[in-house]
């Protein structure tokens, strides 16, 4: 039982490049989330998926897109990376949107 | 506005002493409150939650938290700190959104336990 897994662990991009961050959970959770963590700002919600087949914007969705591929997988795409997107990205899942969330190990992204 | 405040950026405590990490909140409706811990280069780990019932909630690793409705606080406590408790601690509250529930996180408090 791996919980929440994320790939890659580290990534360096040049401005304008695109990439997709992958997330998978094996806990049969309905809800999944993408956060970014920046120093002194806690975690900010980018996008979430309350259940399979639905996605919605969080606090800071600009510059990102998501896909809930199936119940297990929720990917985050940066179409044209910008230095302001340098951050640590966390995926999380929960059984319901009001329940405790379980987090992946994170992806450290640097955009030059 | 719905929000969470962790008024201390850092808390320093000697090993063996009691520790408190403070959290206050502002939400509509009944609060669901959570504490998470983050060790270096790791994701957040769930410690405990308050939804209803006893105001004192017990969680993982000997931590507990006290819900105080009148003071809108949910402080994290431990009777005897360990050096291994040194980490970043986040308070979170369920907030009612546009037809959904989401968690709002505080900015985090770094706990440093000295031998």
Interface residues (C-beta under 8 A of the other chain):
Chain A: X4 X40 X41 X42 X43 X44 X45 X48 X50 X56 X58 X90 X92 X97 X98 X100 X101 X102 X103 X104 X105 X106
Chain B: X9 X32 X34 X36 X41 X42 X43 X44 X45 X46 X49 X90 X94 X98 X100 X101 X102 X103 X105 X106 X107 X108
